[in-house]
Amino acid sequence: AASPVVLGSASLDGSVGERQRKYVEPLQENVLYICGYQDMTLLLVLDPATSQDPDQIHALWQMSVSSLNELETHLHHCLEHCPGATACESYSWLSVDPHWGTVQRGGAWAGARLELLTSLHQQFNTRRNLTETIVRSEDSIIYGYQCGGVQIFYQQVCSEGAGLPAPSDLIGVVSLKAKRRLERDHGIVLL
């Protein structure tokens, strides 16, 4: 529901101290417009004349509801941990095609993983003959692949362990697993 609220213009008792009076500019009355829709709330500061026009308030309400619904959908898509998955998948992927200027992604890329991804992207850009790379951190493995300028990155969570990886560690099969999953789930074929 949307409701305009008139904001006050002085202290609780309406007085302004003598010392403050010479430094304070005259306060202006404003109207606070509040519109809530599902999990979103829009706050606007309006001119008092605008709040007196029912047609403008109704038009503002209609725009607010449609915009908040669309904004909420976009936010949920951006903040969703694993978009498009029925159960949370244990991997993330990102495809960068500089020729078409497109980026496609799935899963969560955040924090240190995003910094590492940026570094790998820069390495692929400077070393055109580099086709594959695998980087293992404490809790994840990132597999990078480049062919014809198109870069594909695949990240999977792995078990933490100190020291050298065991022979059964994911690092040995991550490229095969990435190729199978990306082709099966997203139609991305890695040669």
N, CA, C and O atoms as a DFTB+ gen file, in Angstrom:
764 C
 N C O
     1  1       0.840      -1.181       0.000
     2  2       0.000       0.000       0.000
     3  2       0.878       1.233       0.000
     4  3       1.933       1.251       0.634
     5  1       0.448       2.262      -0.707
     6  2       1.215       3.501      -0.791
     7  2       0.567       4.543       0.098
     8  3      -0.658       4.627       0.180
     9  1       1.392       5.337       0.764
    10  2       0.841       6.375       1.625
    11  2       1.808       7.533       1.733
    12  3       2.980       7.325       2.046
    13  1       1.341       8.773       1.477
    14  2       2.200       9.929       1.684
    15  2       2.212      10.316       3.160
    16  3       1.182      10.260       3.831
    17  1       3.371      10.703       3.655
    18  2       3.539      11.106       5.044
    19  2       4.209      12.473       5.043
    20  3       5.238      12.651       4.391
    21  1       3.648      13.441       5.759
    22  2       4.237      14.776       5.835
    23  2       5.341      14.759       6.875
    24  3       5.129      14.346       8.016
    25  1       6.522      15.210       6.474
    26  2       7.655      15.261       7.388
    27  2       7.664      16.589       8.126
    28  3       7.407      17.636       7.533
    29  1       7.956      16.548       9.403
    30  2       8.018      17.757      10.213
    31  2       9.212      18.620       9.855
    32  3      10.099      18.199       9.112
    33  1       9.226      19.854      10.400
    34  2      10.293      20.775      10.036
    35  2      10.945      21.446      11.235
    36  3      11.576      22.490      11.068
    37  1      10.820      20.897      12.429
    38  2      11.473      21.493      13.599
    39  2      11.698      20.411      14.639
    40  3      11.423      19.237      14.394
    41  1      12.199      20.811      15.804
    42  2      12.409      19.840      16.875
    43  2      11.060      19.440      17.462
    44  3      10.019      19.949      17.046
    45  1      11.085      18.527      18.431
    46  2       9.833      18.013      18.988
    47  2       8.949      19.110      19.561
    48  3       7.731      19.071      19.386
    49  1       9.528      20.075      20.232
    50  2       8.701      21.134      20.813
    51  2       8.534      22.324      19.867
    52  3       7.929      23.330      20.237
    53  1       9.068      22.214      18.645
    54  2       8.889      23.266      17.655
    55  2       9.882      24.405      17.767
    56  3       9.811      25.343      16.974
    57  1      10.806      24.365      18.718
    58  2      11.733      25.483      18.893
    59  2      13.107      25.145      18.332
    60  3      13.484      23.978      18.224
    61  1      13.833      26.174      17.983
    62  2      15.216      26.043      17.535
    63  2      16.049      26.905      18.465
    64  3      15.696      28.054      18.732
    65  1      17.156      26.360      18.964
    66  2      18.007      27.095      19.897
    67  2      18.532      28.387      19.305
    68  3      18.687      28.497      18.089
    69  1      18.811      29.384      20.169
    70  2      19.277      30.696      19.727
    71  2      20.596      30.594      18.963
    72  3      20.773      31.280      17.957
    73  1      21.533      29.746      19.424
    74  2      22.828      29.612      18.749
    75  2      22.657      28.950      17.384
    76  3      23.375      29.272      16.437
    77  1      21.712      28.034      17.288
    78  2      21.512      27.311      16.033
    79  2      20.745      28.141      15.011
    80  3      20.855      27.897      13.809
    81  1      19.979      29.107      15.465
    82  2      19.093      29.857      14.584
    83  2      19.845      30.559      13.455
    84  3      19.349      30.608      12.330
    85  1      21.032      31.104      13.731
    86  2      21.742      31.839      12.689
    87  2      22.440      30.915      11.692
    88  3      22.807      31.366      10.607
    89  1      22.637      29.626      12.027
    90  2      23.314      28.697      11.127
    91  2      22.345      27.806      10.353
    92  3      22.733      27.192       9.359
    93  1      21.118      27.730      10.787
    94  2      20.146      26.834      10.171
    95  2      19.410      27.561       9.055
    96  3      18.879      28.655       9.246
    97  1      19.393      26.930       7.890
    98  2      18.599      27.475       6.797
    99  2      17.139      27.144       7.074
   100  3      16.850      26.177       7.778
   101  1      16.231      27.918       6.540
   102  2      14.821      27.609       6.769
   103  2      14.497      26.218       6.213
   104  3      14.888      25.869       5.099
   105  1      13.785      25.449       7.007
   106  2      13.415      24.102       6.600
   107  2      12.219      24.150       5.663
   108  3      11.358      25.023       5.770
   109  1      12.185      23.194       4.744
   110  2      11.086      23.130       3.795
   111  2      10.269      21.876       4.063
   112  3      10.809      20.820       4.395
   113  1       8.993      22.010       3.916
   114  2       8.114      20.865       4.114
   115  2       8.196      19.959       2.890
   116  3       8.176      20.432       1.754
   117  1       8.289      18.659       3.133
   118  2       8.318      17.654       2.077
   119  2       7.344      16.548       2.437
   120  3       6.873      16.455       3.570
   121  1       7.054      15.724       1.465
   122  2       6.170      14.587       1.674
   123  2       6.960      13.323       1.351
   124  3       7.623      13.234       0.318
   125  1       6.878      12.356       2.247
   126  2       7.541      11.077       2.039
   127  2       6.523      10.098       1.465
   128  3       5.514       9.792       2.100
   129  1       6.798       9.616       0.270
   130  2       5.935       8.637      -0.393
   131  2       6.527       7.256      -0.126
   132  3       7.696       7.012      -0.423
   133  1       5.726       6.358       0.429
   134  2       6.172       5.000       0.753
   135  2       5.279       4.020       0.006
   136  3       4.054       4.054       0.131
   137  1       5.909       3.148      -0.772
   138  2       5.163       2.120      -1.494
   139  2       5.843       0.784      -1.243
   140  3       7.021       0.607      -1.554
   141  1       5.093      -0.154      -0.677
   142  2       5.628      -1.490      -0.428
   143  2       4.967      -2.499      -1.339
   144  3       3.756      -2.458      -1.556
   145  1       5.766      -3.405      -1.869
   146  2       5.244      -4.464      -2.732
   147  2       6.055      -5.722      -2.471
   148  3       7.265      -5.736      -2.696
   149  1       5.409      -6.771      -2.002
   150  2       6.045      -8.032      -1.628
   151  2       7.216      -7.757      -0.679
   152  3       6.987      -7.299       0.441
   153  1       8.458      -8.020      -1.088
   154  2       9.607      -7.818      -0.205
   155  2      10.333      -6.504      -0.462
   156  3      11.397      -6.278       0.114
   157  1       9.793      -5.634      -1.305
   158  2      10.468      -4.389      -1.683
   159  2       9.690      -3.192      -1.134
   160  3       8.466      -3.229      -1.013
   161  1      10.427      -2.134      -0.808
   162  2       9.817      -0.885      -0.361
   163  2      10.494       0.267      -1.085
   164  3      11.721       0.338      -1.141
   165  1       9.693       1.166      -1.640
   166  2      10.191       2.342      -2.335
   167  2       9.884       3.566      -1.487
   168  3       8.747       3.754      -1.057
   169  1      10.887       4.396      -1.244
   170  2      10.719       5.642      -0.500
   171  2      11.100       6.800      -1.416
   172  3      12.199       6.817      -1.971
   173  1      10.200       7.769      -1.576
   174  2      10.461       8.952      -2.388
   175  2      10.129      10.199      -1.584
   176  3       9.140      10.226      -0.851
   177  1      10.941      11.214      -1.718
   178  2      10.655      12.506      -1.100
   179  2      10.039      13.381      -2.187
   180  3      10.659      13.642      -3.218
   181  1       8.804      13.832      -1.941
   182  2       8.046      14.588      -2.936
   183  2       7.810      16.021      -2.488
   184  3       7.885      16.349      -1.304
   185  1       7.530      16.843      -3.453
   186  2       7.099      18.208      -3.204
   187  2       5.662      18.146      -2.678
   188  3       4.872      17.340      -3.171
   189  1       5.303      18.974      -1.690
   190  2       3.942      18.908      -1.136
   191  2       2.837      19.086      -2.177
   192  3       1.763      18.499      -2.040
   193  1       3.084      19.880      -3.205
   194  2       2.057      20.091      -4.229
   195  2       1.751      18.788      -4.971
   196  3       0.606      18.541      -5.350
   197  1       2.760      17.970      -5.173
   198  2       2.569      16.693      -5.861
   199  2       1.673      15.769      -5.054
   200  3       0.866      15.029      -5.617
   201  1       1.813      15.810      -3.745
   202  2       1.026      14.907      -2.899
   203  2      -0.454      15.269      -2.870
   204  3      -1.273      14.453      -2.447
   205  1      -0.814      16.461      -3.304
   206  2      -2.210      16.891      -3.303
   207  2      -2.961      16.463      -4.567
   208  3      -4.187      16.562      -4.621
   209  1      -2.234      15.991      -5.580
   210  2      -2.859      15.606      -6.850
   211  2      -3.096      14.092      -6.869
   212  3      -2.139      13.328      -6.997
   213  1      -4.352      13.643      -6.745
   214  2      -4.636      12.201      -6.697
   215  2      -4.231      11.460      -7.972
   216  3      -3.840      10.294      -7.913
   217  1      -4.324      12.128      -9.124
   218  2      -3.942      11.469     -10.379
   219  2      -2.443      11.176     -10.415
   220  3      -2.022      10.110     -10.864
   221  1      -1.643      12.131      -9.938
   222  2      -0.195      11.907      -9.903
   223  2       0.170      10.814      -8.901
   224  3       1.047       9.994      -9.174
   225  1      -0.481      10.795      -7.762
   226  2      -0.213       9.753      -6.759
   227  2      -0.600       8.386      -7.315
   228  3       0.121       7.408      -7.117
   229  1      -1.740       8.313      -8.012
   230  2      -2.156       7.039      -8.600
   231  2      -1.176       6.589      -9.691
   232  3      -0.812       5.415      -9.752
   233  1      -0.749       7.523     -10.551
   234  2       0.230       7.186     -11.598
   235  2       1.554       6.745     -10.977
   236  3       2.187       5.803     -11.453
   237  1       1.965       7.430      -9.917
   238  2       3.191       7.061      -9.208
   239  2       3.055       5.670      -8.602
   240  3       3.997       4.878      -8.642
   241  1       1.900       5.373      -8.048
   242  2       1.659       4.047      -7.472
   243  2       1.729       2.960      -8.552
   244  3       2.344       1.915      -8.338
   245  1       1.098       3.201      -9.719
   246  2       1.127       2.216     -10.797
   247  2       2.554       1.964     -11.282
   248  3       2.944       0.816     -11.495
   249  1       3.331       3.031     -11.456
   250  2       4.727       2.868     -11.885
   251  2       5.540       2.152     -10.820
   252  3       6.390       1.320     -11.136
   253  1       5.282       2.472      -9.568
   254  2       6.027       1.856      -8.466
   255  2       5.789       0.357      -8.407
   256  3       6.735      -0.421      -8.285
   257  1       4.536      -0.050      -8.492
   258  2       4.207      -1.474      -8.384
   259  2       4.838      -2.263      -9.525
   260  3       5.424      -3.321      -9.296
   261  1       4.722      -1.757     -10.752
   262  2       5.302      -2.501     -11.879
   263  2       6.829      -2.504     -11.810
   264  3       7.458      -3.521     -12.101
   265  1       7.424      -1.384     -11.430
   266  2       8.889      -1.314     -11.341
   267  2       9.418      -2.153     -10.195
   268  3      10.438      -2.827     -10.343
   269  1       8.736      -2.125      -9.044
   270  2       9.202      -2.911      -7.898
   271  2       9.116      -4.403      -8.184
   272  3       9.993      -5.164      -7.776
   273  1       8.076      -4.823      -8.877
   274  2       7.950      -6.237      -9.221
   275  2       9.106      -6.664     -10.122
   276  3       9.721      -7.707      -9.901
   277  1       9.397      -5.850     -11.141
   278  2      10.500      -6.160     -12.058
   279  2      11.846      -6.103     -11.338
   280  3      12.700      -6.965     -11.549
   281  1      12.039      -5.094     -10.493
   282  2      13.282      -4.965      -9.739
   283  2      13.472      -6.145      -8.794
   284  3      14.582      -6.660      -8.655
   285  1      12.396      -6.570      -8.149
   286  2      12.497      -7.708      -7.240
   287  2      12.874      -8.978      -7.999
   288  3      13.672      -9.777      -7.511
   289  1      12.312      -9.164      -9.173
   290  2      12.658     -10.326      -9.994
   291  2      14.132     -10.305     -10.358
   292  3      14.808     -11.329     -10.261
   293  1      14.643      -9.144     -10.779
   294  2      16.061      -9.025     -11.130
   295  2      16.954      -9.262      -9.918
   296  3      17.972      -9.945     -10.027
   297  1      16.587      -8.711      -8.773
   298  2      17.393      -8.907      -7.566
   299  2      17.423     -10.369      -7.144
   300  3      18.478     -10.890      -6.782
   301  1      16.278     -11.031      -7.188
   302  2      16.253     -12.448      -6.823
   303  2      17.105     -13.270      -7.783
   304  3      17.769     -14.221      -7.370
   305  1      17.086     -12.902      -9.071
   306  2      17.911     -13.621     -10.045
   307  2      19.394     -13.398      -9.768
   308  3      20.192     -14.331      -9.863
   309  1      19.764     -12.165      -9.426
   310  2      21.174     -11.856      -9.147
   311  2      21.650     -12.479      -7.843
   312  3      22.784     -12.949      -7.753
   313  1      20.797     -12.484      -6.846
   314  2      21.203     -12.965      -5.534
   315  2      20.998     -14.461      -5.351
   316  3      21.481     -15.044      -4.381
   317  1      20.288     -15.075      -6.274
   318  2      20.034     -16.502      -6.169
   319  2      21.357     -17.253      -6.230
   320  3      22.192     -16.983      -7.093
   321  1      21.543     -18.184      -5.323
   322  2      22.824     -18.895      -5.245
   323  2      23.074     -19.740      -6.485
   324  3      24.179     -19.729      -7.029
   325  1      22.082     -20.458      -6.929
   326  2      22.220     -21.328      -8.103
   327  2      21.005     -21.141      -8.996
   328  3      20.062     -21.926      -8.900
   329  1      20.988     -20.116      -9.876
   330  2      19.807     -19.877     -10.690
   331  2      19.536     -21.022     -11.657
   332  3      20.456     -21.589     -12.247
   333  1      18.264     -21.348     -11.806
   334  2      17.856     -22.349     -12.770
   335  2      18.055     -23.781     -12.322
   336  3      17.819     -24.698     -13.109
   337  1      18.471     -24.006     -11.120
   338  2      18.705     -25.371     -10.658
   339  2      17.584     -25.800      -9.734
   340  3      17.043     -24.998      -8.973
   341  1      17.241     -27.082      -9.813
   342  2      16.224     -27.590      -8.902
   343  2      16.822     -27.795      -7.530
   344  3      16.219     -27.414      -6.527
   345  1      17.973     -28.380      -7.470
   346  2      18.712     -28.502      -6.216
   347  2      20.019     -27.759      -6.422
   348  3      20.528     -27.696      -7.541
   349  1      20.552     -27.214      -5.385
   350  2      21.756     -26.399      -5.509
   351  2      22.908     -27.247      -6.058
   352  3      23.305     -28.244      -5.453
   353  1      23.428     -26.837      -7.200
   354  2      24.523     -27.561      -7.818
   355  2      25.823     -27.195      -7.131
   356  3      25.937     -26.152      -6.488
   357  1      26.795     -28.069      -7.281
   358  2      28.071     -27.839      -6.612
   359  2      29.072     -27.150      -7.521
   360  3      30.265     -27.130      -7.220
   361  1      28.608     -26.582      -8.631
   362  2      29.546     -25.906      -9.520
   363  2      28.968     -24.601     -10.048
   364  3      27.762     -24.359     -10.000
   365  1      29.878     -23.766     -10.554
   366  2      29.509     -22.509     -11.191
   367  2      30.222     -22.454     -12.533
   368  3      31.259     -23.092     -12.713
   369  1      29.680     -21.705     -13.463
   370  2      30.325     -21.574     -14.762
   371  2      30.136     -20.161     -15.281
   372  3      29.216     -19.447     -14.881
   373  1      31.028     -19.774     -16.182
   374  2      30.965     -18.446     -16.776
   375  2      31.553     -18.540     -18.171
   376  3      32.605     -19.150     -18.360
   377  1      30.894     -17.949     -19.140
   378  2      31.347     -17.949     -20.526
   379  2      31.510     -16.502     -20.984
   380  3      30.591     -15.694     -20.854
   381  1      32.698     -16.180     -21.525
   382  2      32.989     -14.829     -22.005
   383  2      33.288     -14.916     -23.496
   384  3      34.226     -15.599     -23.906
   385  1      32.491     -14.224     -24.307
   386  2      32.709     -14.190     -25.752
   387  2      32.953     -12.743     -26.167
   388  3      31.999     -11.985     -26.342
   389  1      34.235     -12.342     -26.328
   390  2      34.526     -10.944     -26.647
   391  2      34.076     -10.530     -28.047
   392  3      33.841      -9.346     -28.290
   393  1      33.953     -11.488     -28.973
   394  2      33.539     -11.151     -30.333
   395  2      32.089     -10.685     -30.375
   396  3      31.748      -9.778     -31.134
   397  1      31.240     -11.299     -29.565
   398  2      29.833     -10.934     -29.503
   399  2      29.525     -10.034     -28.316
   400  3      28.417      -9.512     -28.196
   401  1      30.512      -9.852     -27.438
   402  2      30.311      -8.999     -26.268
   403  2      29.335      -9.577     -25.268
   404  3      28.578      -8.838     -24.638
   405  1      29.342     -10.899     -25.115
   406  2      28.387     -11.525     -24.210
   407  2      29.088     -12.225     -23.055
   408  3      30.213     -12.710     -23.180
   409  1      28.395     -12.260     -21.939
   410  2      28.826     -13.012     -20.765
   411  2      27.613     -13.795     -20.285
   412  3      26.544     -13.227     -20.061
   413  1      27.786     -15.094     -20.132
   414  2      26.730     -15.939     -19.577
   415  2      27.296     -16.602     -18.340
   416  3      28.489     -16.900     -18.275
   417  1      26.434     -16.832     -17.355
   418  2      26.940     -17.435     -16.127
   419  2      25.859     -18.239     -15.442
   420  3      24.668     -18.113     -15.730
   421  1      26.322     -19.072     -14.522
   422  2      25.426     -19.836     -13.679
   423  2      26.141     -20.152     -12.385
   424  3      27.352     -20.369     -12.384
   425  1      25.420     -20.182     -11.297
   426  2      26.043     -20.453     -10.001
   427  2      26.583     -19.197      -9.361
   428  3      26.326     -18.084      -9.819
   429  1      27.330     -19.388      -8.304
   430  2      27.807     -18.252      -7.502
   431  2      29.283     -17.975      -7.762
   432  3      30.118     -18.875      -7.673
   433  1      29.594     -16.732      -8.080
   434  2      30.975     -16.256      -8.195
   435  2      31.074     -15.053      -7.272
   436  3      30.418     -14.038      -7.507
   437  1      31.878     -15.150      -6.236
   438  2      31.972     -14.033      -5.294
   439  2      33.342     -14.001      -4.646
   440  3      34.061     -15.000      -4.603
   441  1      33.684     -12.818      -4.140
   442  2      34.878     -12.646      -3.318
   443  2      36.165     -13.039      -3.997
   444  3      36.445     -12.615      -5.118
   445  1      36.956     -13.860      -3.309
   446  2      38.273     -14.257      -3.798
   447  2      38.167     -15.054      -5.098
   448  3      39.062     -14.980      -5.940
   449  1      37.092     -15.808      -5.268
   450  2      36.922     -16.581      -6.506
   451  2      36.759     -15.655      -7.701
   452  3      37.267     -15.938      -8.786
   453  1      36.055     -14.558      -7.505
   454  2      35.873     -13.597      -8.587
   455  2      37.189     -12.905      -8.922
   456  3      37.465     -12.640     -10.093
   457  1      38.000     -12.609      -7.916
   458  2      39.318     -12.022      -8.162
   459  2      40.200     -12.990      -8.938
   460  3      40.892     -12.585      -9.872
   461  1      40.182     -14.255      -8.562
   462  2      40.958     -15.273      -9.270
   463  2      40.456     -15.423     -10.701
   464  3      41.255     -15.570     -11.626
   465  1      39.156     -15.388     -10.887
   466  2      38.569     -15.473     -12.219
   467  2      39.033     -14.308     -13.088
   468  3      39.358     -14.501     -14.259
   469  1      39.067     -13.110     -12.528
   470  2      39.540     -11.933     -13.256
   471  2      40.995     -12.104     -13.661
   472  3      41.373     -11.763     -14.782
   473  1      41.807     -12.626     -12.762
   474  2      43.217     -12.868     -13.063
   475  2      43.378     -13.892     -14.189
   476  3      44.196     -13.702     -15.089
   477  1      42.606     -14.969     -14.141
   478  2      42.674     -15.973     -15.205
   479  2      42.228     -15.387     -16.544
   480  3      42.823     -15.685     -17.579
   481  1      41.195     -14.564     -16.529
   482  2      40.718     -13.900     -17.746
   483  2      41.826     -13.032     -18.345
   484  3      42.029     -13.041     -19.559
   485  1      42.542     -12.287     -17.505
   486  2      43.649     -11.456     -17.988
   487  2      44.785     -12.309     -18.544
   488  3      45.400     -11.942     -19.544
   489  1      45.068     -13.442     -17.907
   490  2      46.112     -14.343     -18.410
   491  2      45.735     -14.888     -19.787
   492  3      46.587     -14.965     -20.672
   493  1      44.488     -15.262     -19.973
   494  2      44.046     -15.743     -21.282
   495  2      44.157     -14.638     -22.335
   496  3      44.517     -14.906     -23.481
   497  1      43.850     -13.403     -21.950
   498  2      43.925     -12.295     -22.901
   499  2      45.355     -11.986     -23.315
   500  3      45.595     -11.608     -24.462
   501  1      46.311     -12.138     -22.401
   502  2      47.711     -11.829     -22.733
   503  2      48.433     -13.011     -23.368
   504  3      49.392     -12.812     -24.113
   505  1      48.001     -14.212     -23.094
   506  2      48.642     -15.419     -23.642
   507  2      47.632     -16.159     -24.519
   508  3      46.916     -17.041     -24.046
   509  1      47.583     -15.795     -25.789
   510  2      46.607     -16.373     -26.715
   511  2      46.842     -17.859     -26.975
   512  3      45.911     -18.569     -27.356
   513  1      48.076     -18.344     -26.774
   514  2      48.346     -19.762     -27.008
   515  2      47.984     -20.633     -25.804
   516  3      48.044     -21.859     -25.902
   517  1      47.618     -20.041     -24.694
   518  2      47.185     -20.778     -23.507
   519  2      45.745     -21.245     -23.733
   520  3      44.855     -20.429     -23.975
   521  1      45.520     -22.554     -23.653
   522  2      44.172     -23.072     -23.910
   523  2      43.466     -23.567     -22.656
   524  3      42.245     -23.449     -22.554
   525  1      44.207     -24.121     -21.700
   526  2      43.588     -24.644     -20.485
   527  2      44.420     -24.272     -19.270
   528  3      45.644     -24.155     -19.340
   529  1      43.728     -24.091     -18.157
   530  2      44.415     -23.865     -16.889
   531  2      43.535     -24.403     -15.760
   532  3      42.307     -24.365     -15.834
   533  1      44.188     -24.899     -14.727
   534  2      43.484     -25.399     -13.544
   535  2      44.138     -24.770     -12.325
   536  3      45.356     -24.834     -12.161
   537  1      43.326     -24.164     -11.472
   538  2      43.825     -23.545     -10.244
   539  2      43.032     -24.128      -9.081
   540  3      41.801     -24.146      -9.095
   541  1      43.755     -24.600      -8.081
   542  2      43.103     -25.160      -6.891
   543  2      43.369     -24.240      -5.712
   544  3      44.517     -23.897      -5.430
   545  1      42.305     -23.841      -5.023
   546  2      42.442     -23.060      -3.788
   547  2      42.070     -23.964      -2.623
   548  3      41.889     -25.168      -2.800
   549  1      41.955     -23.388      -1.438
   550  2      41.648     -24.210      -0.264
   551  2      40.324     -24.942      -0.398
   552  3      40.206     -26.094       0.019
   553  1      39.320     -24.277      -0.981
   554  2      37.981     -24.865      -0.985
   555  2      37.357     -25.043      -2.360
   556  3      36.208     -25.475      -2.458
   557  1      38.087     -24.720      -3.426
   558  2      37.498     -24.867      -4.754
   559  2      38.575     -25.072      -5.813
   560  3      39.761     -24.832      -5.586
   561  1      38.117     -25.522      -6.972
   562  2      38.976     -25.689      -8.142
   563  2      38.338     -24.899      -9.270
   564  3      37.131     -24.992      -9.496
   565  1      39.150     -24.117      -9.984
   566  2      38.665     -23.379     -11.143
   567  2      39.387     -23.917     -12.372
   568  3      40.616     -23.970     -12.424
   569  1      38.594     -24.311     -13.354
   570  2      39.114     -24.800     -14.631
   571  2      38.800     -23.738     -15.666
   572  3      37.644     -23.340     -15.817
   573  1      39.817     -23.274     -16.383
   574  2      39.628     -22.279     -17.426
   575  2      39.967     -22.863     -18.781
   576  3      40.928     -23.622     -18.908
   577  1      39.190     -22.519     -19.793
   578  2      39.381     -23.042     -21.143
   579  2      39.204     -21.892     -22.119
   580  3      38.303     -21.068     -21.964
   581  1      40.080     -21.840     -23.140
   582  2      39.999     -20.785     -24.147
   583  2      40.142     -21.399     -25.532
   584  3      41.031     -22.215     -25.776
   585  1      39.261     -20.998     -26.426
   586  2      39.332     -21.449     -27.814
   587  2      38.769     -20.345     -28.702
   588  3      37.606     -19.965     -28.567
   589  1      39.596     -19.834     -29.608
   590  2      39.146     -18.792     -30.526
   591  2      38.721     -17.512     -29.839
   592  3      37.844     -16.811     -30.342
   593  1      39.309     -17.195     -28.724
   594  2      38.966     -15.987     -27.987
   595  2      37.843     -16.172     -26.985
   596  3      37.697     -15.361     -26.070
   597  1      37.047     -17.217     -27.137
   598  2      35.967     -17.501     -26.191
   599  2      36.572     -18.174     -24.966
   600  3      37.350     -19.120     -25.081
   601  1      36.205     -17.673     -23.799
   602  2      36.741     -18.209     -22.546
   603  2      35.602     -18.801     -21.726
   604  3      34.551     -18.185     -21.552
   605  1      35.839     -20.016     -21.224
   606  2      34.875     -20.711     -20.378
   607  2      35.559     -20.993     -19.051
   608  3      36.680     -21.499     -19.014
   609  1      34.876     -20.664     -17.964
   610  2      35.418     -20.931     -16.629
   611  2      34.426     -21.810     -15.872
   612  3      33.216     -21.583     -15.905
   613  1      34.959     -22.804     -15.201
   614  2      34.166     -23.764     -14.439
   615  2      34.770     -23.823     -13.043
   616  3      35.976     -24.020     -12.895
   617  1      33.947     -23.656     -12.031
   618  2      34.427     -23.674     -10.644
   619  2      33.607     -24.680      -9.871
   620  3      32.381     -24.710      -9.969
   621  1      34.301     -25.510      -9.093
   622  2      33.616     -26.511      -8.286
   623  2      34.195     -26.513      -6.885
   624  3      35.406     -26.400      -6.693
   625  1      33.313     -26.643      -5.918
   626  2      33.732     -26.736      -4.522
   627  2      34.375     -28.097      -4.312
   628  3      33.895     -29.108      -4.825
   629  1      35.464     -28.115      -3.553
   630  2      36.122     -29.386      -3.254
   631  2      36.447     -29.433      -1.767
   632  3      36.367     -28.426      -1.064
   633  1      36.807     -30.603      -1.315
   634  2      37.096     -30.766       0.110
   635  2      38.410     -30.086       0.464
   636  3      39.363     -30.071      -0.315
   637  1      38.422     -29.529       1.656
   638  2      39.636     -28.882       2.140
   639  2      40.580     -29.937       2.687
   640  3      40.157     -30.885       3.350
   641  1      41.834     -29.766       2.409
   642  2      42.823     -30.699       2.930
   643  2      44.190     -30.057       2.889
   644  3      44.545     -29.384       1.921
   645  1      44.943     -30.265       3.928
   646  2      46.288     -29.704       3.980
   647  2      47.244     -30.620       3.222
   648  3      47.030     -31.829       3.134
   649  1      48.283     -30.032       2.687
   650  2      49.315     -30.817       2.020
   651  2      48.986     -31.106       0.571
   652  3      48.128     -30.461      -0.031
   653  1      49.688     -32.094       0.018
   654  2      49.493     -32.476      -1.377
   655  2      48.141     -33.151      -1.562
   656  3      47.666     -33.846      -0.664
   657  1      47.518     -32.950      -2.724
   658  2      46.226     -33.599      -2.956
   659  2      46.384     -35.111      -3.103
   660  3      47.407     -35.599      -3.585
   661  1      45.372     -35.827      -2.686
   662  2      45.350     -37.289      -2.823
   663  2      45.155     -37.650      -4.294
   664  3      44.659     -36.827      -5.064
   665  1      45.538     -38.869      -4.703
   666  2      45.345     -39.271      -6.103
   667  2      43.885     -39.202      -6.552
   668  3      43.611     -39.020      -7.739
   669  1      42.965     -39.344      -5.631
   670  2      41.544     -39.283      -5.981
   671  2      40.991     -37.860      -5.964
   672  3      39.785     -37.666      -6.111
   673  1      41.853     -36.868      -5.787
   674  2      41.413     -35.474      -5.700
   675  2      40.774     -35.034      -7.015
   676  3      41.122     -35.535      -8.084
   677  1      39.860     -34.114      -6.924
   678  2      39.113     -33.600      -8.066
   679  2      40.013     -32.955      -9.115
   680  3      39.640     -32.911     -10.288
   681  1      41.164     -32.463      -8.737
   682  2      42.026     -31.754      -9.674
   683  2      42.423     -32.623     -10.861
   684  3      42.687     -32.103     -11.946
   685  1      42.467     -33.929     -10.671
   686  2      42.843     -34.820     -11.761
   687  2      41.760     -35.026     -12.803
   688  3      42.066     -35.362     -13.947
   689  1      40.510     -34.833     -12.436
   690  2      39.403     -35.102     -13.362
   691  2      38.520     -33.883     -13.607
   692  3      37.467     -34.005     -14.234
   693  1      38.926     -32.720     -13.129
   694  2      38.057     -31.545     -13.236
   695  2      37.795     -31.158     -14.687
   696  3      36.685     -30.735     -15.009
   697  1      38.780     -31.290     -15.571
   698  2      38.547     -30.899     -16.964
   699  2      37.512     -31.813     -17.618
   700  3      36.642     -31.331     -18.343
   701  1      37.590     -33.102     -17.378
   702  2      36.618     -34.045     -17.927
   703  2      35.229     -33.806     -17.339
   704  3      34.230     -33.816     -18.058
   705  1      35.178     -33.592     -16.031
   706  2      33.901     -33.338     -15.356
   707  2      33.276     -32.035     -15.863
   708  3      32.066     -31.970     -16.080
   709  1      34.099     -30.997     -16.051
   710  2      33.601     -29.711     -16.553
   711  2      33.041     -29.870     -17.959
   712  3      31.960     -29.364     -18.259
   713  1      33.773     -30.573     -18.821
   714  2      33.309     -30.763     -20.201
   715  2      31.974     -31.505     -20.237
   716  3      31.074     -31.124     -20.985
   717  1      31.843     -32.539     -19.452
   718  2      30.590     -33.314     -19.428
   719  2      29.422     -32.497     -18.887
   720  3      28.344     -32.473     -19.481
   721  1      29.642     -31.835     -17.764
   722  2      28.542     -31.078     -17.140
   723  2      28.108     -29.894     -17.988
   724  3      26.911     -29.651     -18.143
   725  1      29.069     -29.149     -18.540
   726  2      28.715     -27.973     -19.329
   727  2      27.976     -28.369     -20.604
   728  3      27.047     -27.681     -21.026
   729  1      28.385     -29.473     -21.213
   730  2      27.676     -29.930     -22.409
   731  2      26.282     -30.442     -22.052
   732  3      25.309     -30.118     -22.732
   733  1      26.183     -31.233     -20.999
   734  2      24.903     -31.814     -20.587
   735  2      23.920     -30.744     -20.107
   736  3      22.760     -30.739     -20.518
   737  1      24.382     -29.832     -19.233
   738  2      23.476     -28.881     -18.584
   739  2      23.249     -27.595     -19.370
   740  3      22.179     -26.993     -19.274
   741  1      24.257     -27.162     -20.158
   742  2      24.166     -25.833     -20.772
   743  2      24.433     -25.822     -22.276
   744  3      24.376     -24.763     -22.901
   745  1      24.722     -26.977     -22.862
   746  2      24.965     -27.040     -24.300
   747  2      26.276     -26.407     -24.720
   748  3      26.420     -26.008     -25.876
   749  1      27.231     -26.302     -23.817
   750  2      28.541     -25.719     -24.121
   751  2      29.505     -26.871     -24.385
   752  3      29.765     -27.687     -23.501
   753  1      30.031     -26.932     -25.602
   754  2      30.935     -28.013     -25.981
   755  2      32.366     -27.491     -25.937
   756  3      32.710     -26.532     -26.628
   757  1      33.191     -28.129     -25.122
   758  2      34.612     -27.801     -25.039
   759  2      35.382     -28.869     -25.805
   760  3      35.203     -30.062     -25.560
   761  1      36.236     -28.446     -26.729
   762  2      37.000     -29.398     -27.548
   763  2      38.192     -29.949     -26.806
   764  3      38.938     -30.761     -27.353
